[in-house]
């Protein structure tokens, strides 16, 4: 371990343990303060989050369609390390697959009950349509924008420029010009580690609570810390075994299995439910989403005191920005060899499309059941969101089998999330090493599990989650800095490739911009001018 890696590791552990001690020792007070701080930040800077995430989307799409789209995240002759199916499966395993299982049916139902911005009465066909539209928006392109930006930048510098896969390495060209600032570079890495560990620990804890709720609903097991400790213990053993197996075996195989289970469960609900109505719901939802894309992206309520945006969209955007160091670094790790265009299409389009299909099937099925008669799903979701999905399965054929499959999905997603987090945090605290040592991955895995159990037993999960989301505000400015550095490097990279091509062929490079080629020719003429002046004229040349 490098001295910088040791400092990052030590500082991160101290800060994390301090925050966990506060959350465990004073759960109520800590939670109240964290919630108040988060509420103030989202209220004051909600507009900033909306503009920033929308800007990330525009930047990524523009970059993919630009002249830089064919540049690879690695040597120009490199090729992807994973198949497309495995790649997408691993993207979803990085932390948000479990969120889809949790919210895929529950969020549309909540918007159906209480429509966004209170634009219409709830529990009507109009609110049903609106619910799907906004659920697609909240889980669509925007949610992956921050991950995509950070992952793209880290992958470019790590695999093409040969730098460490760290936020501080990306900004090293800026800090190098300011020696006094450079010494604080590791602070960025500590910041990323703390946000990642707190976010993953709270997500694991909330996932454990949901699994406990599902087991209670299906098998009648008791809801309490005893069973939650057992679930966490089994999960810990599973992700330690996955960690021991390594990235290419553990996470890859589990991700492929989960993707297959997701597709199978989604198809079952589609074809055993009201298939035609669900397909119509998906089609209409995608149309509404695309038609209102810009309006929803920047919508706020400055003229009346509606807090829906802060509670849903702005919170989501803050959460994904806070998670972007972790998910972005993991996405970068599995994206080596792809072109920028392939990367943007794969990360920014495919997971959101799968998310919309999942929400359309599960949310559409639930809403159609509710509209067709009093299925009780709206009331069940409002009463206990953790068991809402299992309430819907109870109305379908082979409900017990469906519930067991859903619990398996949640479990495997949580295992892959913990495994990938252990891997990435170990990388961050090992100087950005692409293959961090096993003992460090295990150490972080143990620490994450201990934090999760501590917070479950003391009730400090929500407080730590709010505290972790607060890191989104400063990290948004860091992302802006990373984008500026990337654009400068891409320009220099392309000019270098064109220059090499020009010198190799002695003429305008095929496909080059005519002004770039003319500039390169002028540079070449100036470079050769001293040789022409200093060269002696041979008298025989006159004959």
Secondary structure by P-SEA (a helix, b strand, c coil): ccaaaaaaaaaaaaaaaaaaaaaaacaaaaaaaaaaaaaaaaaacaaaaaaaaaaaaaaaaaaaaccccccccccccccccccaaaaaaaaaacccaaaaaacaaaaaaaaaacccccccccccaaaaaaaaaaaaaaaccccaaaaaaaaaaaaaaaccccccccccccaaaaaaaccccccccaaaaaaaaaaaaaaaaaaaaaaaaaaaaaaaaaccccccaaaaaaaaaaaaaaaaaaaaaccccaaaaaaaaaaaaaaaaaaaaaaacaaaaaaaaaaaaaaaaaaaccccccccccccccccccccaaaaaaaaaaaaaaaaaaaaaacccccaaaaaaacccaaaaaaaaaaaaaaaaaaaaaaacccaaaaaaaacccaaaaaaaaaccaaaaaaaaaaaaaaaaaaaaaaaaaaaaaaaaacccccccaaaaaaaaaaaaaaaaaaaaacaaaaaaaaaacaaaaaaaaaaaaaaaaaaaaaaaaaaaaaaaaaacccccccccaaaaaaaaaaaaaaaaaaaaabbbbccccc
